[in-house]
């Protein structure tokens, strides 16, 4: 968050993205991306600087798509109890989890 605040302060002082990148020792593309996100908020720089870290963070970092549940993960969670039951049976191996066409390649 400190880096974003520094970018905001430098923009308030009228510095270019290139100058900000040099001064903060970060990529110009990183500065460009932050400035793009900040301008899309539609708020003045001074207004953004007055926000606390949590408010500023919630404005900039929207919910990441990876936090959404993937159907494969849900499917795996539903199958785990049956996998555990299968592995408790005598002579059971982890080969039961491999697709049948792949399992044939492991047979001698």
N, C-alpha and C positions, 0 to 999 in steps of 0.2 A: 504494500500500500504506500510505503514511503516513496517508492519510485514513481508511482502515479502522481503523488502530491508534488514531487519535484518537477515532473513534466508540466503539471498545472501551473506551478509558480513561474517556471521559465516561459510558458506561453503567455502568462499574464504580464511578464516583463517584455514581451514582444519578440522573443527569440524564435528563430526558425526551427523546424524539426531537425534539420541537419546539425545545427549548432547544439541543440539539446542532446542529440545522440552523441556527439563528440564529447560534450561536457560530462555526461553521465556514463560514458563508456558502454553504451548499448547500441544495438543495431538500429539503423535509421528506420527499417521496416517495423521494428517493435514500437518505436515512437509514433510512426505513422498510424499503426493499428490502434494504439491507445488514443491518439488524438481523434481518429475517426469515430471510435466508440464514444468518446466524450462529447463530440459535437452532435452525435445522433441523439444524445439525451435531451438536447434542446434547452440546456440551462447555461447560465453565464459561468465563466471560470471562477469568479469570486464566490458565487453561490455554491459551487462544487467544493471549493476549498473549505467552506464553513461546515460541511457535512462531517460527521464523525466517521471513523474507519468502517464501522459496520454498515452505515447508510451508504457510503460511497461504494463499498464492496458490493452491496446488493444492487446498486444501480448499474455497475459495470459488468459484474459476473452474473449473468442470468443462469438458470438451471442448465447444467451441461447435459447433452443428450445421453451420455454414458450412464447417468444416474437413472435413466428410465429402464424399466425391467425388460430384458430381452426374453422373447418367448422360449428360446433354447434353455435359458437358465431356469425358467419356470417348469419346463418339461423335465429337466434333469432333477429338480427338487421333488417332483412327483414320482419319479422312477427310483430314487435312492432307497426307499424302504424295501421295494421288491428286489433290488440288487443285493441288499444286505441279507434278505431271506435266502436268496439263491446261493450266496457265498457260505452260508451256514450248513448247507447240504454236504454230505460226504462226497469227496472227490471233485468238488467244485473248484474251478480255477477262474482267473480273471478273463479267460478267453471268451466267456459267455457275453462279455461286453463288446466284443469286436463283431463287426458285421460279418455275416456268414461268408460272403464272397472274399473278404479279407482274411478270414480265419483259414480258408483253404490253402492260402499261400504259406501258412506256417506249418501245415501238416507235412510229415515226411513220408 
